[in-house]
């Protein structure tokens, strides 16, 4: 299907700001007791999803260099506060990078 210039411009006008978080493990991820903290990190992510703040969570298998990628429906300032309060980050199990991004509201992963 060809996309006309008018369709493209109309679609681009819908872009909104989001914040992407790249979550990375530290050596502390391998320490005893880390799994319990990671479970609480996961529980918190589920709560943030229910609240509509965390739109997409992608776990990365293997987790040696990368643990996950998330897309937040929130400003970078709010996401930094959320991430700094994350149980895994607070315990030193994860570090994170944040990136501002733009995307289309309503986009979703296929069921």
Residue frames as a rotation matrix with the C-alpha (Angstrom) as fourth column:
UNK 1
0.581 0.814 0.000 0.00
0.814 -0.581 0.000 0.00
0.000 0.000 -1.000 0.00
UNK 2
-0.372 -0.679 0.633 1.37
0.659 -0.674 -0.335 3.38
0.654 0.292 0.698 -1.00
UNK 3
0.144 0.328 -0.934 1.30
0.883 -0.469 -0.029 6.18
-0.447 -0.820 -0.357 1.54
UNK 4
0.457 0.098 0.884 0.57
0.650 -0.715 -0.256 9.63
0.607 0.692 -0.391 0.13
UNK 5
-0.642 -0.688 0.337 2.30
0.337 -0.649 -0.683 12.78
0.689 -0.325 0.648 1.29
UNK 6
-0.122 0.693 0.711 -0.96
-0.646 -0.599 0.473 13.94
0.754 -0.401 0.521 2.91
UNK 7
0.796 0.389 -0.464 -1.31
0.027 0.744 0.668 10.64
0.605 -0.544 0.581 4.82
UNK 8
0.008 -0.891 -0.454 2.30
0.796 0.280 -0.536 10.83
0.605 -0.357 0.712 5.94
UNK 9
-0.684 -0.255 0.683 1.94
-0.061 -0.914 -0.402 14.43
0.727 -0.317 0.610 7.17
UNK 10
0.294 0.875 0.386 -1.31
-0.629 -0.127 0.767 13.62
0.720 -0.468 0.513 9.00
UNK 11
0.726 -0.084 -0.683 0.30
0.404 0.855 0.325 10.64
0.556 -0.512 0.655 10.69
UNK 12
-0.331 -0.940 -0.081 3.44
0.690 -0.183 -0.700 12.57
0.643 -0.288 0.709 11.66
UNK 13
-0.324 0.286 0.902 1.25
-0.405 -0.903 0.141 15.27
0.855 -0.320 0.408 13.23
UNK 14
0.737 0.672 -0.078 0.11
-0.269 0.396 0.878 12.65
0.621 -0.626 0.472 15.77
UNK 15
-0.070 -0.849 -0.524 3.60
0.396 0.458 -0.796 12.01
0.915 -0.264 0.304 17.16
UNK 16
0.885 0.282 0.370 3.89
-0.237 -0.412 0.880 12.26
0.401 -0.866 -0.298 20.97
UNK 17
-0.103 -0.957 0.272 6.83
-0.766 -0.099 -0.636 12.32
0.635 -0.274 -0.722 23.36
UNK 18
0.937 0.236 -0.256 7.77
-0.039 0.801 0.597 9.17
0.346 -0.550 0.760 25.28
UNK 19
0.217 -0.901 0.375 10.78
-0.976 -0.190 0.108 8.08
-0.026 -0.390 -0.921 27.31
UNK 20
0.692 -0.108 -0.713 12.71
-0.139 0.950 -0.279 4.89
0.708 0.292 0.643 26.58
UNK 21
0.435 -0.574 0.693 14.66
-0.852 -0.013 0.524 3.16
-0.292 -0.819 -0.494 29.34
UNK 22
0.377 -0.453 -0.808 17.43
-0.290 0.771 -0.567 0.66
0.880 0.448 0.159 28.64
UNK 23
0.762 -0.011 0.648 18.01
-0.640 0.146 0.755 -1.49
-0.103 -0.989 0.104 31.73
UNK 24
0.199 -0.798 -0.569 21.42
-0.407 0.461 -0.789 -3.11
0.892 0.388 -0.233 32.28
UNK 25
0.914 0.091 -0.395 22.51
0.279 0.568 0.775 -5.62
0.294 -0.818 0.494 34.92
UNK 26
0.312 -0.856 0.411 25.44
-0.885 -0.420 -0.202 -5.02
0.346 -0.301 -0.889 37.24
UNK 27
-0.552 -0.563 -0.616 27.61
-0.272 0.819 -0.505 -7.76
0.789 -0.112 -0.605 38.81
UNK 28
-0.794 0.298 0.530 25.29
-0.553 0.009 -0.833 -7.53
-0.253 -0.954 0.158 41.86
UNK 29
0.155 0.890 -0.428 22.61
-0.970 0.219 0.104 -9.24
0.187 0.399 0.898 39.73
UNK 30
0.088 -0.221 -0.971 24.45
-0.221 0.946 -0.235 -12.53
0.971 0.236 0.035 40.36
UNK 31
-0.797 -0.448 0.404 24.62
-0.451 -0.003 -0.893 -12.13
0.401 -0.894 -0.200 44.16
UNK 32
-0.666 0.575 -0.474 22.48
0.691 0.715 -0.103 -14.18
0.280 -0.397 -0.874 46.55
UNK 33
-0.299 0.668 -0.682 19.14
0.611 -0.414 -0.674 -12.53
-0.733 -0.618 -0.284 47.21
UNK 34
-0.873 -0.089 -0.480 19.08
-0.248 -0.767 0.592 -10.65
-0.421 0.636 0.647 43.90
UNK 35
-0.808 0.588 0.038 16.21
0.367 0.451 0.813 -12.74
0.461 0.671 -0.581 42.51
UNK 36
-0.122 0.787 -0.605 13.86
0.972 -0.030 -0.235 -11.57
-0.203 -0.617 -0.761 45.27
UNK 37
-0.324 -0.052 -0.945 14.66
0.115 -0.993 0.016 -7.94
-0.939 -0.103 0.328 44.50
UNK 38
-0.981 -0.036 -0.190 14.17
-0.185 -0.121 0.975 -8.56
-0.058 0.992 0.112 40.77
UNK 39
-0.497 0.865 -0.064 10.71
0.828 0.495 0.265 -9.99
0.261 0.078 -0.962 41.55
UNK 40
0.063 0.495 -0.867 9.83
0.693 -0.647 -0.319 -6.75
-0.719 -0.580 -0.384 43.33
UNK 41
-0.715 -0.352 -0.604 11.18
-0.220 -0.706 0.673 -4.80
-0.664 0.614 0.427 40.35
UNK 42
-0.920 0.386 0.065 8.84
0.238 0.418 0.877 -6.86
0.311 0.822 -0.476 38.14
UNK 43
-0.166 0.886 -0.433 5.89
0.978 0.091 -0.189 -6.30
-0.128 -0.455 -0.881 40.48
UNK 44
-0.181 0.032 -0.983 6.52
0.230 -0.970 -0.074 -2.57
-0.956 -0.239 0.168 40.35
UNK 45
-0.955 -0.165 -0.245 6.65
-0.201 -0.246 0.948 -2.67
-0.217 0.955 0.201 36.55
UNK 46
-0.610 0.792 0.039 3.25
0.710 0.523 0.472 -4.41
0.353 0.316 -0.881 36.53
UNK 47
0.040 0.605 -0.795 1.83
0.807 -0.488 -0.331 -1.69
-0.589 -0.629 -0.508 38.78
UNK 48
-0.495 -0.306 -0.813 3.24
-0.139 -0.896 0.422 1.01
-0.857 0.322 0.401 36.49
UNK 49
-0.972 0.218 0.082 1.64
0.144 0.283 0.948 -0.77
0.184 0.934 -0.307 33.50
UNK 50
-0.245 0.937 -0.251 -1.71
0.966 0.257 0.016 -0.86
0.079 -0.238 -0.968 35.29
UNK 51
0.065 0.202 -0.977 -1.37
0.497 -0.856 -0.143 2.87
-0.865 -0.476 -0.156 36.02
UNK 52
0.836 0.303 0.458 -0.72
0.532 -0.238 -0.813 3.60
-0.137 0.923 -0.360 32.31
UNK 53
0.679 -0.653 -0.335 2.73
-0.503 -0.747 0.436 5.05
-0.535 -0.127 -0.835 32.92
UNK 54
-0.497 -0.839 0.220 4.71
-0.465 0.472 0.749 2.10
-0.732 0.270 -0.625 31.53
UNK 55
0.314 0.719 -0.620 3.39
-0.885 -0.013 -0.465 1.34
-0.342 0.695 0.633 28.06
UNK 56
0.800 -0.129 -0.585 5.73
-0.258 0.807 -0.531 -1.43
0.541 0.576 0.612 26.89
UNK 57
0.329 -0.717 0.614 8.14
-0.776 0.165 0.609 -3.68
-0.538 -0.677 -0.502 28.77
UNK 58
0.748 -0.192 -0.635 10.52
-0.372 0.671 -0.641 -5.94
0.550 0.716 0.430 26.87
UNK 59
0.635 -0.573 0.519 12.58
-0.357 0.379 0.854 -8.44
-0.686 -0.727 0.036 28.86
UNK 60
0.384 -0.598 -0.704 15.85
-0.848 0.073 -0.525 -9.38
0.365 0.798 -0.479 27.15
UNK 61
0.998 0.017 -0.058 16.73
0.003 0.943 0.332 -13.09
0.060 -0.331 0.942 27.49
UNK 62
0.330 -0.934 -0.138 20.20
0.676 0.336 -0.656 -13.92
0.659 0.123 0.742 28.70
UNK 63
0.955 0.290 0.066 20.59
0.175 -0.726 0.665 -10.62
0.240 -0.623 -0.744 30.48
UNK 64
0.260 -0.931 -0.257 24.37
0.960 0.220 0.176 -10.48
-0.107 -0.293 0.950 30.31
UNK 65
-0.801 -0.577 0.158 24.67
0.597 -0.791 0.134 -7.01
0.048 0.201 0.978 28.80
UNK 66
-0.721 0.657 0.222 21.04
-0.538 -0.732 0.418 -5.93
0.437 0.182 0.881 28.68
UNK 67
-0.901 0.425 0.089 18.10
0.210 0.606 -0.767 -6.82
-0.380 -0.672 -0.636 30.93
UNK 68
-0.021 0.965 0.262 15.25
0.911 0.126 -0.392 -4.94
-0.412 0.231 -0.882 29.28
UNK 69
-0.955 -0.092 0.283 13.85
0.220 -0.859 0.462 -2.05
0.201 0.504 0.840 27.31
UNK 70
-0.208 0.912 -0.354 10.79
0.876 0.013 -0.482 -0.09
-0.435 -0.410 -0.802 28.41
UNK 71
-0.666 0.124 0.736 8.73
0.371 -0.800 0.471 2.70
0.647 0.587 0.487 26.90
UNK 72
-0.525 0.418 -0.741 7.20
0.732 -0.221 -0.644 5.10
-0.434 -0.881 -0.190 29.41
UNK 73
0.083 0.654 0.752 4.30
0.716 -0.564 0.412 7.44
0.693 0.504 -0.515 28.77
UNK 74
0.812 0.070 -0.580 5.92
0.519 -0.544 0.660 10.10
-0.269 -0.836 -0.477 30.96
UNK 75
0.841 -0.525 0.131 8.45
-0.419 -0.785 -0.455 12.91
0.342 0.328 -0.881 30.89
UNK 76
0.122 -0.888 -0.443 12.15
0.181 0.459 -0.870 12.15
0.976 0.026 0.216 31.37
UNK 77
-0.514 -0.307 0.801 12.02
-0.646 -0.476 -0.597 13.88
0.564 -0.824 0.047 34.77
UNK 78
0.384 0.737 0.556 9.20
-0.921 0.348 0.174 11.67
-0.065 -0.579 0.812 35.99
UNK 79
0.833 -0.109 -0.543 10.83
-0.091 0.940 -0.329 8.54
0.546 0.324 0.773 34.55
UNK 80
-0.249 -0.968 0.041 14.13
-0.156 -0.001 -0.988 9.37
0.956 -0.253 -0.151 36.28
UNK 81
-0.348 0.196 0.917 12.28
-0.930 -0.199 -0.310 9.60
0.122 -0.960 0.251 39.61
UNK 82
0.761 0.649 0.006 10.49
-0.648 0.760 0.045 6.31
0.025 -0.038 0.999 38.89
UNK 83
0.606 -0.572 -0.553 13.70
0.055 0.724 -0.688 4.55
0.794 0.386 0.470 37.95
UNK 84
-0.423 -0.786 0.451 15.71
-0.441 -0.257 -0.860 5.95
0.792 -0.563 -0.238 40.86
UNK 85
-0.159 0.464 0.872 13.01
-0.971 0.086 -0.223 4.48
-0.178 -0.882 0.437 43.15
UNK 86
0.523 0.320 -0.790 13.04
-0.572 0.819 -0.047 1.10
0.632 0.476 0.611 41.41
UNK 87
0.867 -0.158 0.473 13.97
-0.352 0.479 0.804 -1.71
-0.354 -0.863 0.360 43.84
UNK 88
0.710 -0.613 0.347 16.55
0.694 0.694 -0.195 -3.18
-0.121 0.379 0.917 41.45
UNK 89
0.326 -0.578 0.748 18.19
0.282 -0.696 -0.660 0.17
0.902 0.427 -0.064 40.73
UNK 90
0.625 -0.030 0.780 18.15
-0.650 -0.573 0.499 1.18
0.431 -0.819 -0.378 44.41
UNK 91
0.857 -0.283 0.430 19.81
-0.107 0.719 0.686 -2.15
-0.503 -0.634 0.587 45.33
UNK 92
0.027 -0.908 -0.417 22.51
-0.794 -0.273 0.543 -1.68
-0.607 0.317 -0.729 42.68
UNK 93
-0.047 0.031 0.998 21.35
0.283 0.959 -0.017 -4.71
-0.958 0.282 -0.054 40.66
UNK 94
0.330 0.228 0.916 20.50
0.943 -0.039 -0.330 -2.60
-0.040 0.973 -0.228 37.60
UNK 95
-0.591 -0.311 -0.744 21.67
0.166 -0.950 0.264 0.60
-0.789 0.032 0.613 36.01
UNK 96
0.318 0.768 0.556 19.73
0.795 0.103 -0.598 2.39
-0.516 0.632 -0.578 33.31
UNK 97
-0.915 -0.401 -0.037 19.97
0.300 -0.741 0.601 4.79
-0.268 0.539 0.798 30.41
UNK 98
0.143 0.972 -0.184 17.12
0.468 -0.231 -0.853 7.07
-0.872 0.035 -0.488 29.38
UNK 99
-0.905 -0.336 0.260 16.35
0.378 -0.356 0.855 8.36
-0.195 0.872 0.450 25.90
UNK 100
-0.199 0.840 -0.505 13.67
-0.369 -0.542 -0.755 10.78
-0.908 0.036 0.418 24.75
UNK 101
-0.894 -0.018 0.448 11.68
0.368 0.541 0.756 9.41
-0.256 0.841 -0.477 21.84
UNK 102
-0.389 0.827 -0.407 8.65
-0.799 -0.523 -0.298 10.19
-0.459 0.209 0.864 19.70
UNK 103
-0.970 0.151 0.190 6.10
0.217 0.890 0.402 7.65
-0.108 0.431 -0.896 18.56
UNK 104
-0.586 0.810 0.010 2.49
-0.393 -0.295 0.871 7.21
0.709 0.506 0.491 17.57
UNK 105
-0.542 0.476 0.693 -0.20
-0.745 0.110 -0.658 6.87
-0.390 -0.873 0.295 20.26
UNK 106
0.536 0.838 0.098 -2.01
-0.741 0.523 -0.422 3.57
-0.405 0.154 0.901 20.03
UNK 107
0.069 -0.570 -0.818 0.88
-0.694 0.562 -0.450 1.60
0.717 0.599 -0.357 18.58
UNK 108
0.446 0.115 0.888 1.10
-0.796 0.505 0.334 -1.78
-0.410 -0.855 0.317 20.25
UNK 109
-0.760 -0.649 0.034 2.80
-0.596 0.717 0.360 -5.12
-0.258 0.254 -0.932 20.01
UNK 110
-0.196 0.715 -0.671 0.73
-0.638 0.426 0.641 -7.78
0.745 0.554 0.373 18.22
UNK 111
0.346 0.414 0.842 -1.24
-0.912 0.359 0.199 -10.07
-0.220 -0.836 0.502 20.54
